[in-house]
Amino acid sequence: MKLENPFPGMNPWLEIGWENVHAKLLTYISDALNESLPPDLRVRTEEGVTIGAGDPETGLGTKRRPDVSVTESWKLGKPPQWQPEPATGSTMLAKPDQIVLEDHVPPRWLEITDSTGRLVTVIELLSPSNKTYDRQEYKLRQRRYLECHVNLVEIDLLLSGTHTVAVSPDLLKPATGSARYMVCTARAGMPSQREIYLLPLRERLKPVRIPLRATDQDAILDLQPLIDRCYQTGRYWQTDYTRPLPQPLNDADSAWATELLKEAGLIQRP
């Protein structure tokens, strides 16, 4: 069995269980960029929600994190049981119905800032929630970045979900019928333009430019070795490659992918 990524580019089965891949890939992107940035810039992973009207200088809301951490029995999905004092034992409590909600993953993204903390570039690695049920919230955050003239790089390595990056799909080159991924870059100094990288499923992920300040050269981000690293450190050769994808491939891409998986020993030949 082959233990390396069997695909020349993105592995579409990584979309299954994307939360773990997302966390790893953000770390790897951050490490790769920090090695090549000017000495007074840095990359940090941000997490949280945006609250309020925003900072008057940047136009961005304030990120908040929970102030209280509830532990112990909550970890098992059961609330702690309160018992009345003996003296007031006659007080009867209403018994609530318990409803299980969908898992909510807090948004995470990368920020490049200078030594004073000024925001230079935001890198968004899209999650399934950004393209489905949290799309409106994501589009609001996207608009705020664009309005306050921050460089925005959106990396979409997901085949499923609604088109979400900051360019109309009508302006893109027509799809050839084969699956493809995308990177969309909005430079702060060119608000009416977008740089689009179309990344076909069957090809190696090409390096992309990450804009910084107007006086800096672009940083270069090579996604392919980072995806391959995610595959190996996550031991994704253990994936059930007979499992359906969130967005099924067309017949030609499916046959191509099946042959690669057979050659790698990840699915059995008939």
C-alpha positions in Angstrom: 0.0 0.0 0.0 1.3 3.5 -0.9 1.6 5.8 2.1 2.0 9.0 0.0 -0.8 11.1 -1.3 -2.0 9.1 -4.4 -3.2 12.2 -6.1 -0.9 14.6 -8.0 -2.7 17.6 -6.5 -5.5 17.9 -3.9 -6.9 14.7 -2.5 -10.7 15.1 -2.7 -11.2 12.6 0.1 -9.6 15.0 2.5 -12.8 16.9 2.3 -14.3 14.2 4.5 -13.4 15.2 8.0 -12.2 18.6 6.8 -12.0 20.1 10.4 -8.8 18.1 11.2 -7.2 18.9 7.8 -8.2 22.6 8.1 -6.4 22.9 11.5 -3.3 21.2 10.2 -3.1 23.1 7.0 -3.5 26.5 8.7 -0.5 25.6 10.9 1.6 24.5 7.9 0.7 27.6 5.9 1.6 29.8 8.8 5.0 28.1 9.3 5.8 28.2 5.6 5.0 31.9 5.3 6.8 32.9 8.5 10.0 31.5 7.0 9.9 33.9 4.1 8.2 37.1 5.4 10.2 40.3 6.0 11.5 40.4 9.6 8.9 42.9 10.8 5.9 40.9 9.6 4.4 37.7 11.2 1.6 35.2 10.6 -0.8 34.2 13.4 -3.8 32.0 13.5 -6.9 33.8 14.6 -10.1 32.2 16.0 -13.3 33.7 17.3 -16.4 35.6 16.4 -16.8 39.2 15.4 -18.9 41.3 17.8 -20.0 44.9 17.5 -19.7 47.7 15.0 -16.0 47.4 14.7 -12.8 49.4 15.3 -13.1 52.9 13.8 -9.6 52.7 12.3 -9.9 49.3 10.5 -13.6 48.8 10.2 -13.3 45.3 11.7 -15.3 44.0 14.6 -13.7 42.9 17.9 -12.8 39.2 18.2 -14.1 37.7 21.4 -13.3 34.3 23.0 -15.3 32.6 25.8 -14.5 34.0 29.2 -15.8 30.9 31.0 -14.8 27.3 30.4 -17.3 24.7 31.6 -15.7 21.3 32.2 -16.2 18.0 33.9 -19.6 16.4 33.2 -20.3 18.8 30.3 -17.6 17.1 28.4 -19.8 14.0 28.3 -22.7 15.9 27.0 -24.6 15.9 30.3 -25.2 19.1 32.4 -24.2 19.0 36.0 -27.1 18.0 38.3 -28.1 20.6 40.9 -29.7 19.3 44.0 -31.7 21.6 46.4 -30.6 22.1 50.0 -32.5 19.8 52.4 -34.3 22.9 53.9 -35.8 23.8 50.6 -36.2 20.3 49.3 -39.9 20.9 48.6 -39.0 23.2 45.6 -39.6 21.3 42.4 -37.6 22.1 39.3 -39.0 21.8 35.7 -37.3 19.1 33.7 -36.0 20.5 30.4 -36.1 18.8 27.1 -32.6 18.1 25.7 -31.9 19.0 22.1 -28.7 18.0 20.3 -27.5 20.8 18.1 -25.2 20.5 15.1 -21.5 20.9 15.9 -20.4 24.5 15.4 -16.7 24.9 14.6 -15.4 28.4 15.4 -14.1 30.3 12.4 -10.3 30.2 12.0 -8.1 32.2 9.6 -4.6 33.5 9.3 -3.5 37.2 9.7 -0.3 38.8 8.6 0.5 41.8 10.8 3.4 44.2 11.2 5.4 44.8 14.4 2.8 47.4 15.5 -0.1 44.9 15.1 -1.5 46.6 11.9 -3.3 44.1 9.8 -1.7 43.6 6.3 -3.2 40.4 4.8 -5.9 37.9 5.7 -5.7 34.3 4.5 -9.0 32.4 4.6 -8.9 28.7 4.1 -12.6 27.9 3.4 -14.5 25.4 5.4 -17.7 23.6 4.4 -19.6 25.9 6.8 -18.3 29.0 4.9 -20.0 27.6 1.8 -23.2 26.4 3.4 -25.0 27.3 6.6 -22.5 30.0 7.8 -22.0 31.5 4.4 -23.8 34.8 5.2 -21.6 35.3 8.3 -18.5 34.6 6.2 -19.6 37.0 3.4 -20.0 39.7 6.0 -16.5 39.2 7.3 -15.2 39.1 3.7 -16.9 42.4 2.9 -15.4 44.1 6.0 -11.9 43.1 4.9 -12.5 44.5 1.4 -14.0 47.7 2.7 -11.1 48.4 5.0 -8.5 47.8 2.2 -6.9 44.7 3.6 -5.3 42.1 1.3 -7.5 39.1 1.2 -6.5 35.6 0.0 -9.2 33.0 -0.1 -8.2 29.4 -0.6 -11.0 27.0 -1.6 -9.9 23.4 -1.7 -13.5 22.1 -1.4 -15.6 20.8 -4.3 -18.9 20.9 -2.4 -20.9 24.0 -1.3 -21.9 27.3 -2.9 -19.4 29.5 -4.7 -18.2 31.9 -2.0 -14.9 33.6 -2.9 -15.0 37.4 -3.6 -15.5 37.2 -7.4 -18.6 36.5 -9.4 -18.6 33.0 -10.9 -19.8 34.6 -14.2 -16.4 36.3 -14.5 -14.5 33.0 -14.3 -13.3 30.9 -17.3 -16.0 28.4 -18.1 -15.5 25.0 -16.4 -14.1 22.3 -18.7 -16.3 19.7 -17.0 -13.4 18.5 -14.8 -13.4 19.3 -11.1 -11.2 22.2 -10.0 -10.2 24.2 -6.9 -9.6 27.9 -6.6 -7.6 30.6 -4.9 -8.9 34.2 -5.1 -6.7 37.2 -4.2 -8.0 40.7 -3.6 -5.2 43.2 -3.3 -5.7 46.3 -1.1 -4.2 48.6 -3.7 -6.4 47.2 -6.6 -10.0 47.0 -5.2 -11.6 46.5 -8.6 -9.4 43.5 -9.6 -9.0 39.9 -8.5 -6.2 37.4 -9.1 -7.7 34.0 -9.7 -5.8 30.7 -9.6 -7.9 27.8 -11.0 -6.5 24.5 -9.8 -7.7 21.4 -11.7 -8.2 18.2 -9.8 -5.8 16.3 -12.0 -2.9 18.6 -11.6 -0.4 19.6 -9.0 -1.5 22.6 -6.9 0.4 25.5 -8.3 2.3 28.0 -6.0 0.3 31.2 -5.4 1.4 34.8 -4.6 0.5 36.3 -1.1 0.4 40.1 -1.2 1.9 42.0 1.6 2.6 45.8 1.9 3.0 47.9 -1.2 6.7 48.1 -0.6 7.2 44.3 -0.1 7.7 41.6 -2.7 4.9 39.0 -2.7 5.4 35.9 -0.5 5.1 32.6 -2.4 2.9 29.9 -0.9 3.4 26.4 -2.4 0.3 24.5 -1.3 1.1 21.1 -2.7 3.8 20.0 -0.2 1.6 21.2 2.6 -1.4 19.1 1.4 1.0 16.1 1.0 2.2 16.7 4.6 -1.4 16.8 5.8 -2.0 13.5 4.2 1.0 11.8 5.8 0.8 13.3 9.3 -3.0 12.6 9.4 -2.3 9.0 8.1 -5.1 9.4 5.5 -4.1 6.2 3.8 -6.5 4.8 6.5 -9.4 6.6 4.9 -12.3 4.5 3.5 -11.9 5.4 -0.2 -15.2 3.6 -1.1 -17.0 6.3 1.0 -19.0 8.7 -1.2 -17.7 12.3 -1.5 -19.7 15.3 -0.3 -19.7 16.4 -3.9 -19.5 13.4 -6.3 -17.0 13.5 -9.2 -18.2 13.3 -12.7 -17.8 10.0 -14.5 -14.4 10.8 -16.1 -12.9 12.2 -12.9 -14.3 9.3 -10.9 -12.8 6.7 -13.2 -9.4 8.5 -13.1 -9.5 8.8 -9.3 -10.5 5.1 -8.9 -7.5 4.0 -11.0 -5.1 6.1 -8.9 -6.5 4.6 -5.7 -6.2 1.0 -7.1 -2.6 1.7 -8.1 -1.9 2.9 -4.6 -3.5 -0.2 -3.1 -6.1 1.9 -1.3 -9.0 0.1 -2.9 -9.1 -3.4 -4.2 -9.2 -4.3 -7.9 -12.2 -6.5 -8.8 
